[in-house]
Amino acid sequence: MKEFNINSLVRKNILQLQPYVSFRDHNEFENPVFLDANESPFGEFNRYPDSTQKKLKQKLSEIKNISVDQIAIGNGSDELIDLIIKVFCEPKNDSVLVMNPSFAMYGLYASINENQVVKLNLNENFEIEKYDFLNVIKENQLKIFFLCSPNNPTGNSIEDIEFYIKNFNGIVVVDEAYIEFSGKKSSIELLEKYPNLIVLQTFSKAWGMAGARVGVAYSSKEIIKLINTVKSPYNINSLSLNKILEAINIQYNIIENIKNTLKEIFWLENEFQTINCIKKVYPTDANFFLIEFKDSEKVYEKLLEKEILTSKRSPQIPNCIRINVGNREENIQLIQVLKSIES
Ligand SMILES: *Cc1c(COP(=O)(O)O)cnc(C)c1O
């Protein structure tokens, strides 16, 4: 196990805080009369939700084979990214490391919290060069490294993640928003070895529940306690909590979802080969493609004319568009428009 003093990384004011404790959520009752929270006695959603998200954590603990107190629930993993920065980064003084290109939210929340963002440029295959990583951590004082794998918007999984966790003298957040599509092992299994690791997962992608806004952080008990200390007590509403629990309990067919997405990826890869305006399709471990076109601006506009919305990535990634996998009907529409573009 890596030697690490987590407290030396935490903001001083956060270390002194006690988590907000809702009395009713931390005790068992048989037939309670709730006159403690100024709620209405009337209505279907009159009660505050469980601030500890007990039932959901219990379920996830069984599924992931990890202790309940190593799990924090966020209003999407977006909220967890913000909370993690709030726990560790002193406004104005601290910096975070992000891969470039990668998910924009890390930089956005760092900026909102007045923290600097240091960018680690990926190589032409969108991999991290270890030499560059070692250089950047030598030259900068960094609190958090956001490592996204599979990476958005490039689609590839990062090799040898353990190397970065081992060598980074701060918190490493491995964002696994797309892990279910990749067939790769989760870094959750590295938590026992590395007290500086946080793994993020979400119900927004493979689970098909982006509207519910539920993300999960797995880490050490100490870090999870800190995240729970800074979160809003009732950050997950009861409608979302119920929907997510329902989805897990009825064994909502996530496997089927993933299988269908992989089938569509396979179908699309074949179709892409026949399309003139495409220069390169990057390999994907996720539910989207990064595609280089001869003229991405033209393609983007043509798609938009037909109300097909995609994610423009140029000029940051020249001539590239990120396109996610739809259902067959949607994918056929996409291919039809692409086919109509000469070059
Ligand atoms: C989509 C996505 C998320 C998910 O965010 P939620 O707030 O959970 O919806 C997280 N990280 C990455 C890299 C993503 O692409």
The ligand as an ORCA input file, in Angstrom:
! r2SCAN-3c Opt
* xyz 0 1
  C     -20.984     11.899    -19.702
  C     -19.798     11.956    -18.835
  C     -19.921     11.960    -17.451
  C     -21.257     11.831    -16.821
  O     -21.644     12.922    -16.153
  P     -22.987     12.855    -15.305
  O     -22.910     14.140    -14.550
  O     -22.889     11.652    -14.409
  O     -24.116     12.778    -16.251
  C     -18.785     11.985    -16.672
  N     -17.570     11.981    -17.240
  C     -17.415     11.949    -18.563
  C     -16.072     11.889    -19.129
  C     -18.526     11.954    -19.398
  O     -18.356     11.939    -20.731
*
